[in-house]
């Protein structure tokens, strides 16, 4: 803060006016507290300790003004430190910058109203000008206090978010995750989903800010992690996975975006993260994959990429149920895939009627959830048969 701005008035105030101001400090302070209580509804809702703290700041402001006015050589920066004392941190926690400025404005209004009745007539203009200069310095000081507090909070929040996200992805101890989630202000207890996609090549801060705004508008909690060439989002409060993924996908860079299944809590979210990241790693094998894609839609690619979890799903949800249903289903779907998805060719190969092939393929859909008549589903089934046979041979 430059000393040029805080230069005191050229003509000194009279000794009599100074004496009167000192004698009326208590009156000015009482009038200020009464004005705060009558004009600022938020002040009345504060706790007694908070009101006392703000009242003390107002009193120090009046005393500091008089000290500066009596001793023009005193640095106003030093006086501002005396005004706020150890209060800035508590002040920023108790009230917003807007309310803090309302507090200072109220003090100034009271002084401007009361001073004409206190000082000598010849000093009134001088005092008013000094009050304006002093209040301006107080306002600048307040803005600086709040700006520094915001920077510190932002830096702390970023560090805490990064540590929390890392703990979630690693699946660390529940107490560690929950304590850090509480510190980060995480509100979602259920409906946690992880989304992964490429990092934008430009405007990264704007993209991340846009993702946060989109999440807030949609009612989601959000953790953001930038890991070199990919962004990982942990989204809370999700009820419809695909809708949440569609809301946040535009903020990723060009390329595939993959989301995992919903987890019940942050403690379990590492499972969703594992699937999302495995799907993203394997997505290049399916250039026509929708954007966004569910990690379960990429099971064949994940299995080919060496994801053991995908292999287990294909074996447990496709191969084993088909094998348990009888060799006819396995044989039929295998032959159907091998012969280019031809019903007639499959019927000839197995010496059965085409309607029997249709019936068996419908049974495959009922057993597994994947329809052999759909090309993509047939690929999933064919991959499942291959990994299932390999699994049996292990």
Beta strands, then each sheet from edge to edge (+ up, - down):
strand 1: 193-198
strand 2: 221-227
strand 3: 230-236
strand 4: 257-259
strand 5: 293-294
sheet 1: 2+ 3- 1+ 4- 5-
end
